[in-house]
Amino acid sequence: MKTQKELRALIDQMTMEEKIGQLVQYNANVFTDTSQEATGPAAELGAKPEFLPVVGSSLNFQGADEMIRIQDEHLAGDRNKIPMIFMMDVIHGFRTIFPIPLGMGASFDEKLVEECTRMASKEAAAGGVQVSFTPMVDYARDARWGRVMETCGEEPLINGIMGAAQIRAFQGDDLSSPDSLGTCVKHFAAYGGAEAGRDYNTVEISERLLREYYLPAYKACLDAGATMIMPSFNSLNGVPSVANKWLMKKVLRDEWGFDGVVISDYYAIGELVLHGITDNLKDAAAMAFDCGCHMEMMSVGYQSHLKELIEEGKFTVEQLDDAVMRVLKLKNDLGLFDDPYHGASSAKEAAVCLSPEHRALAKKAAEKCAVLLKNNGVLPLDKETKRIALIGPFADEKAIKGFWACCGEDKDCVTVAEGIRALCPDAEVTVVKGCSALWDDKDTSGFAEAVKAAEAADTVILCVGEPQNYSGEGNSRADIGLPGLQTALVKEVAAANANNAMLLFTGRPLVLTDVEKSVGAILNMWFPGTEGGSAAASLLFGEANPSGKITMSFPKAVGQCPIYYNHPSTGRAKQTPEEVHQIYASNYIGCGNLPLYSFGHGLSYSNFVYEGFEIDSDTLTADGKITATVTVTNDSDRAGEEVVQLYMHDLFASAVRPIQQLIAFEKAAFAPHETKTITFEVREDMLRFYNAECEFVSEPGDFDLMVGYADHFAFTKRFKLV
């Protein structure tokens, strides 16, 4: 490790070109022909292999051997012997893939998130990764947006808790440890508010809404010690984030005091020209650097123009040195001056990736993230079932790892058919695809075989969903129903055999209104990762008990989007029953306002009974607390886990408040017929909000506490803040 004085001496001996090189990040395929396909624009960006000796960072390489070769070639040509940093999007696993982040959020289990992230960190570090572009904590309300699969959904509290858990797990106690990675929080800010759910689209949002819902998770991650932050692609209130002075200077630096490294997203500085903010890359580079963006990913604004901008007096050498120092400090904290490879080796990579231990953890995660949306008693299935029909495009599909699965491969995934055959070796398992999952599929020729198989089976499992490349970056959907002919297939098969359950694979909440009444049960697996089929089998046959709760509402119709549980009160709230339209009120004709499945919803094979919700005082002072307790009993013969959720409603305030707001939760394990008392503490700081003047305050008045989940509360207690 180098001292601050030694880092300063290193900067002093560098030429300006060498300093600027430290602020540049290029794809590994600039330096090699064997790298994986890169994301972003396909146009020539001006990066050249001869830049390798001065470039400070690389991304999108392929494994330890390639990283080591590039690092060796770089160090051989760099007279200062400053190692490169190698970064990667390790979103939900490196080679062993666990469920997508939207599924991990549904677990309501930060310890599980830490455990899985630590697994990913070990694999990624062995494979040459030193910093992960994780966590992605964008607040999201619109299921049309493909990148909801990378978020924890529509609750800032969950996004912040899970994001902080990832940072703790990736970074550990010592960033220089060979199993630890640096982290980069993204995408700052409000990327999840893209208009109409269309990726990269503009975001227009009030400062009050921005501060109350969109910013808290980023702040929570920085408070947890994240080493880097990435501005978002989108324009925010008319100004792209990477050039947004209010966002990058006033909020990030002045208010939050962030002193780490800021890195642009892929070609985001070059895209300032495409946004129409400037007509040339030189001005774009000046805008981004002026806003405190220290590293430029995959565009050449800094390398081509920053020296000229300094010579013209636009920036000082001291400003350049400050940016370089931040990058060198990160490299030093990672221990790269002592070990440029950060412990990576192909032998270590082969030993840890897809190990039995890691596969077992991936299976456990997929079990705990699955959400039982509906069950009329058909699940769990009897393991002695003789004839099982697996019908649908996901019945024997290996492409279930999900988007942004880093180095994971479909071939390593366990399919539903493989999982069930391994768990029930004596059963006769018939697999019929029936149709594809593609949106434009019009081929019904497989329906007859599917119906025939259903009629002959004791139990039918309908395996449906959206292809894994229908969600994720750039994959927004205007119609979020089951793609293609799957709805028709479900209805025909369900009519042929009423003893059926639907297994859902998806990267977002889908509109299931047309099929929900046709099936006996719906088990949402999300995209579950490497061991998805094994986990599905365990859940279907009761070896595991579903405990997940959705963190993003499932709409009844796409026209309800964006839809979210914590919506504000309105002066013309609907008073009639959900199914009845009310004129001159805030509601839809023919649909109602409520989603099909609300935030916090998720069933279990256990039966949890809530009783005796109490608070120890009906008055809360600024420096005091209220203790709330609820008694929960597992009234069943099956052990299970329950997420006990505590909500608050501020009845009267100077700015309109949400009708409900999650303020605490606890996931508890119950033995059969066990009773537990769950205790929450309510403090004044949990009641604060941004008023009309964007002041973060609490206001005296009446508040309701509720236990249950959005739209389904067991009890309510009222107290007063004085």
N, C-alpha and C positions, 0 to 999 in steps of 0.2 A: 504494500500500500504506500502511496506517496503522500507526503505532507502538503498542506496548502502552499507552503513556500516553494516546494518542488514543482507543483503544478503551475505556479506563477512563472517560475523560471523556464518551464517548458514552453509556455505561451510566448514568453519574451524572445525565444530563439526561433520562433516560427515565422515564416513569411506570411504575407497577407493571403496569398493563394492557399497556403496550407491551413491557415485559420479558417478560411471560408469553407474549405473542404470538409472540416469537422462538422459543418452545419448541413451537410448534404447526405441524403439517403437515396440509394438506387436499388432496384431489383437485382437479385443475384444473376438474373439472365442477361444483364448488361455485361457481366464478366464471364459467363459460361453459357453453353448451349444446352445444358442438361436440367436447368431449373424447371420447376412447375410453372404452369401458365399463370401469368400475373393478372391482377385485377386492374380495372380502370381503363382509360382511353388506350386504344390500340395504335394511335398515331405516333410517329417518331417524336420523341421528346428531347432529343439532343444529348442524351447521356451516352458516353463513349467508354469502351473498355480501358483506354489509356488513362482514364480518371482514377483508376483503382488505387494507385499509391497515396492519393490525398483524400479520398472519400472516407468519411467518418463512420458510415453505417450502411447496412444492407438489410433487405427483407426478402421473403419469398424464396428462400433457398431450400434445398432438398436433403436434409439429414446431416449428421455429424461430419461425414467424410467431405461433403461439398463445402460445408462451413470452414472446416480446418484448411482445406486447400485454398479457399479464397483468402482466409486470414493470413496464411503463410505467404501467398503471393503479394498481398498488401504490405505486410511487414518487411518483406524483402525489398520493396520499392520505396518505403517510407523512411526517410533519413531520421525522423524523430521517433520512430518505432512506437507510434501510438496505435494500439489495437482498434480495430473496427468493433462496433456493436452490431449484433445480429438480432433482428426482431421478427416476430411472427404473430399472426392472429390465432392465439390459442384460446378459443372461445369456450368450447365444451369438450375438452380433451385434446390430446396430441395425436396419439395413435389408438389408444383405447378410448372410445368415445362414450361419454355419458349423455343424458338427455339435454336437449336444447335449453338455454337459460329460462325461457318461459315455463318449461317443465320444472326446472330446478326451483324456480320461484314458487311453483305450486306445491312443493314439498313443505313450505313454511319451516324449513329446517336448516339454519345457518351452519350447524355443525356438519351436516351432510355436504353442504356446499364447500366448506373448508376441506373436508376429507377428499372430495372429488378433485378440487382444485389442486390440492397438494399432490395427488396422483399425477395430474396433468403436468405439474411443475417438474416432477422428477423425470417424466418421460421427455418433456420438451427440452429440459436442460441437457439431458444425455444426448439429445438429437441436435444440439448446437444452438438452441434458442437462449438468449440472454435477457430479453425484454419481451413481454407479451402485450399486445394491444388489447388489453382487458383491464377492468370490466367495462362493458357497455351498459350504461345505466340511464338510457334515454327513456323518459316518461312517455307512455303511449296510450292513446285512447281509441285509435282507429285500426281495426283489424284488417283493413284493406292494405295497409302498409306492410310490406314483406318483412321488414326488420323487427317486427314485434317478436319474432322468434328469438332474437338476441336480448330482449328486455325481460324484466319481471312484471311488465304490464302496467296497470292503471293506478297503482298505489305508490306514491313517493317513499313511504316508510319502508316498504318491502324492497324497492330498488336500492335504497341506501344501505339497508342491513345486509343484503346479499352481496352488493358491490364491495362493502367494507370487508366482508368475510373472505371474498376472493383475494383482496389485497393482502390481508393477513396471511393467507395460505401461500400465495405466490412468493411473497417477500420474506416470510419467516422472521426470525430474530436477527439474522445476519445475511445481508444481500449478497455478500461475497461467497456464501455457501454454494457448493456446486449443484445443489438441488433447488436453489432459489432463483427466482426471476424478478426483474423489475416490472412495474406495471404502468399502464397508460390508460387513464380514464378517458372515455369518449362517449358521445360526440358533443362537445361543448359549443353551442347549447341549443336545446329544444329541437334537435333533429327529429324527434318523434312527433312533433307537431306539424309535419309536412301537410300542406293543404291537400284535401281530398285523399289523403293516404298515399299519395304518389311520391315515390322515393326521389330525393334530392330537391323536392319542390320547396317553394317559398314558405316561410313561417311568419305570420303576422299575429302578434300576441301582446296583450297588455303587460306592462312591467309587473303589476300586482299578481297576475296569473302566472307569469314567468317565475317570479320569486317564490310563490307559494307551492307550485306543483312541479315545475321543471328543473329548477336549480338545486333543490335540497339534496338530491342523491349525489350529484357531482361534489357538492361541499362535503357530504359525509365521507366520500371516498378520499378526498384530499386530506380531511382530518384523520383518516386512517393511515396516512403516510404514503399515498401513491407518488411515484417518482416522476411521472410525466402526465401531461394532459393533451388531448387532441381537439382542436376546434372542428366544428361540424361543417359539412359541405354547404348547408343551406344558407340562404340569406335570412337574417333575423331583423324583422322590422325595417327591411329595405337595404340592409348592409350585410354582405357575406361575413360569416363569423370570424374567419381568419383575418379580416381587415376591420373588424368591428371594435372601435376604440372603447365604447362604453362597456362592452362585454369583456374584452381582453385586458383593459387597463383598469377601469373603475371597479369592476366587480372582482375579477380574478386576482389582480395585483393589489389594488389599494384597499379593498374591503376584506378579501380573504387572505391576503398576504402570501400567496403561493410563490415559492422561490425555486421550484423545480424547472424541468425542461418542457417547453411547449413544442410540439411537432405538428406540422400540417398534415391533413389527410392526403390521400393519393392524388397528386396533381392539383390540389385545391388552390395553390397560389396561381398556377397557370389558368385555372378556371375563373379567376377574377376578370380576365379578359372576356370570357364567354358570358359571365354575368352582366357584362357591359359597364363595370365600374371603371375600367380603364381600357385603352386600346392597345396597350403594349405590356410586355412581360417585365420590363424594367420598372415601370410604375407599380405593377402588381407586387414585385419583390419589395419595393420600398414601403408599400402599404402594410404588408405582412410583417416586415422586420420592425417597422415603427410600432406595431401593435404588440411586439414582444414574442413573435413566433421565432424560436431559436433554430429549428431544424426544418428543412424543406424536403418533403417526400415526393420523389418522382416528378419533379419539374426542375428546370435549370435556371430559374430566376436569380438565385443567390450566386451560383457558380458563374453565371454569365455577366451579372450586373452589380453585385454588391461592392466589389472593389471600386468600380467607377462611381457608385453612389457615395462612397466614403471620400474618394478623391475630390468629388464635387462639393463636399461639405454637408451633404444631406445627413450623414451619420458620422460619428466619431470612431476612432480606433478603440477607444475605451468601451463603447457600446458593443463593438465586435468582440473584444476580449471578454466582456461579461458573458456573452452568449457561448463563446468557446469554453470558458471556465465551467459553465453549467454542464456542458457535454462531458468535459474531462472529469469533473467531479462524479458524474454518474458512472463513467467507466471505472474510476477509482473505487467507488463504493461497490461496484460489481466485482472488484478484484481482478480486472482484466490486465492491469499492468504486471501483476504477478503470474496470472494464468490467462492468456488471451483466449483460451478455448473454454474457460469456465467449467472445466471438468468433463466436457463433452468427449465422447468416443463412440465409434460404431459398435464396439463390443458391449459397452454399457447400454447403449440404445437398444441393441438386440435383446439384452437380458431383461430390461424393465418393461419394454413395450409389449402389450398384450400378454403379460404374465398372468398366470392363474389368479394371483391375488388381485390384480387390477381388473380382470374380467369379473371376478366375484363382486368387487365394489361397483362396477358399472351395472351389474344386474340388480344389486340392492338399490342403487339410485333410481333405476328405471321403475322398480316396484314402488318406491316411495313417492315418485313424481306423478305416477298415473292417477287419473281422477275418474272415479265412478260417477258419471253424470246421471245415470238412470238405472234403476234395477227393480223390476217387478217380482223378484224372487228367483229368476232364472239362474243368477249367479250367487255363489260359486257353483261350478259344475261338479258332478260326481266323477271321481277319478276312475270309477268302474264303468263309465259310459263306453259302450262297445262301438258305436258307429258315429263318427264325428265328420261333419262336412265343413271344410274350410272353403269359403266362397268369397271371391273378390280379388281385385288386383294386388292386394297386399298379403294374400294368403301364404305365398311362398316367395316373398320379395325381400331381397337383401338390401335394397336401397332405402334403408330406414334410419340411417345415422343422422340425417338432417344437414342443412346448409352450414357453411363455415365449420366443417369438421376437420380442419387442419390437415394432418397427414393420415387421417382415418381412411380406410378403404371399405367399399361395400362388400367385397368378398369375405371380409372378416366378420360380418354381421350374422347373427343367428336369426333365421326367419321364424315366423309363427309356426309353420309346419314342422320345422326342425325342433323347435322348443317343445311342442306338444308331443311329438313322437318320442322325444327323449324322456319326457315326464310320464307318458302313458304308452309304454311299449306294446301293450296288448291290445290297444284300441285299433280299430280299422279307420284310418284317416284318409278321407277323399279330398283332393284339392282340385278346385275348379276356379279358374280365373274369372270367367264370366264376361268381363270387359276390361278395358284398360282404364287407367286413372287420368288419361289425358283429356283436356277440356274439349277438344274437337272430335273425340271418338264418336262414331255413329254406327259402329258394328255391333249388332245385337245377336250375332250368330251363336255366341256362347251362352245365351240366356237359357235355352232349352236344356242344355247339359247341367247348368247350375240348378234349375228347378228340379230336375230329375234326381240330382244328388241330394238336394234338400229333402225331398219326399222320402228318400230311402234312409235318411239319417235319424239317429236319436236326438242329436243336437246339432244346430247350425251356428257357426261363428262367421259373421260377415266381416271381412277384413277390407276396410275401405279408407279413403282419405284423399289427400292431395299429394302429388309427387313432391319429393324433397326439394326439387329446384323450383317449386312454385312459391316458396317463401324464401326469405333471406334478402340480401342486398340486390336491389334492382328488380325485385319480383313482387310488385304490387298487383293486386287483383281487384277488378271492378265488381266481379261476381264471386262471392266467397262461399258459395254452396259447394257440395260435392261435385268435382269436375266431371264432365262427360255424362256417361249413361249410368253412373253408379246409383243415383237416386232411384231410377227405374228398376235397376237390378235388385236393390234392397227390397223394394216393395213387392216384386214378383216372388223373390225367394222367401220373404217373411210370410207371404200369403200361403206358400206351400208348406211351411213348417213353423208353427207358432212358438216352438221351443228354440228361440234364437237369441243371440246376443251380438251386438255390433262392436267391433274393435276398430278404433279410430286412430289413424296416423296423420298428424297435421303439424304445421309450424305456426298456426294461428288459430284463434277461435273461428269456427265455421258456422254458417247458417244451416242448421239441421232440422228446421221446422217441418220440412216435407217428409222426413223419414222418422222423426222422433216417435211418433205414435205407432209406427209399424213394427218397431223392434221391442223386445222385452228388456233389454239392458243396453247401455252404452258405456264402454270403458275406453276412455281417452288415454292413449299411450303417448301423445305428442309425437315427436321423432325421438325414440328412446335410446338410440345409440347401438353400440356393438352387441350388447346382450339383450336387445329389445325383444326378440322372440322367446328367449328363456324367461324373461320377466313376465311377458304376456301369459305364457303358459302357467307360471306360478300363481298369477293373479286370477286367471280364469278358473283354475281348479282349487283355489282356496289355500294353496301353500303359502301365499302371501295375502295380506289384507289391505285393500286400498285405503290410503290415508291422505291423498292429495286434495287440495282445494284450489280452484281456478283463481288466478290473479288477474284475469282479463275476461270480461263478460262475453258470453256467446249471444249475439243478437238474434232476434226472430227473423229479421229481414235486413239486407244490406243497407236499405234506406234509413235504418236507425243509426248507422255509423256517422260520426263517432258516438259511441255509447259507453258510459262509465258510471259506476255506482255512486261516486262522490260528487254528483251533479248539484248545482246550486238550487236553492229555493226559487220559485217564480211567483209572480203576482197572480197568475192565472193557472194554478196547479189543477190538475184533473181531479174531479171529485167522484165521478161515476166509476163503476167496476172496470177492471182492466179491459174487458172485451167489448165494452160499450163506448162508442165515440161520444165526446162531449163538445158541442160547438162553443166557440169563444173560450176555449181552454187549450193549454199546451199539450196536445196529443195528436196521434195519427189516426186517419180513417183506416179501419180494417187491420190494425196491427197492435195498437196499445203502446205503452211507453216502456214497459219492463222488458228486459232481455229474456231469452229462452232460459239461460242459466246465468245467475248473477255472480259477481265477484264473491269469493269466499265459499262458494258451493262445492260440495263434494261428499259423496256417500261412503258408507263403510259396510262391511259384512257384520260388524258389531252394531249394537243399538245403543246409542249414547243418549241418556236422559238428563236434562238440565233441571235443577231445582234450587230454590233458596238463594236467589241473587240478592245480595245485601251490600249496603255501604255503611261504614262506621260513623259517618257524619253527613249531614245534608248541607254543610257549609265548608267552603275551601278558602283558605287565606293564601296570600301571595307566597309566604314562606312555609306553608303547611302541606299536608297531603291528605287524601282520602283513600282508605283501603276498601277495595271492592272484592267481594268473594262470591263464588258461585260453586255449587255442588254438582259434580258430574258423575254419573254412574254408568258403567258398561253393563247394561241389562241384557247380556247375551252370554252364550257359552264360548265365545271366540275372543281371544286377545286382540286388541287393536289400539290404534293411536287416534287421538282426536285433537284438532286444532281449535282451541277455545279462543274466540275473537271478541275483543272489547272495542266498541264504537262510541263515538261522542257526537252530539248535536248541540251546537250553540244556537239557542232559540232566537235571540235578538242581538244584533250587533250593528256597528256602523257601516259595515259592508256585507253584502249578501253572502251567507255561509252555506256550505254543502249540507244537504239533508242528513248526511251521515259521513263519518270519517273514522277510519281505523286508527286507534291510538296505541294498541298493545295486543299481543297474542301470546299464547303459550301452547306448544305441542307436547302433549302428555301421553305416555303409554299406560294402558290399562290391562290388567289381567281380567279374565272372565268374572263378571259380577263385582268388580272392584269399584269402590267409590272414592273419589278424590275431591278435595276442596282446592280450587284454583284461585290464587290471590293476585290481584293487580294493585299497583299504587298509581294514583292519579295526582299529578302535580300541576301547578299553575303554568309551567312552561309548556305543557302538553296542550294547552288551550290557546296558545298564541297564534296569531294570523297576521297577514298584511292588510292594514286598513286602506281606505281610499287614498291616503297620502303615502302609501307604501312604507308605513312604519310597522315594525314587527312588535305587536302588542297583544296583551289580553285585556278584555274589558269585563267589568263586573256585570253579573246577570245570571240568568238561569241556563243550566245545561242538563241535557239528558245523557245518561250512560245506558248502553244497550249491549247485551251479549247475544251471540248468534252469528249470522252472516247477513250480508246486504239483502234487504227486502224480506228477511226471515229472522226476526228477533224473538227470543224466548222471553226476555224480561226487559223492563226499562225502569231506571231509578233517576230521580231528579235531584240536583243539588244547586247551590248558589255560590258563585265566586264573589267574594266581598273584598 
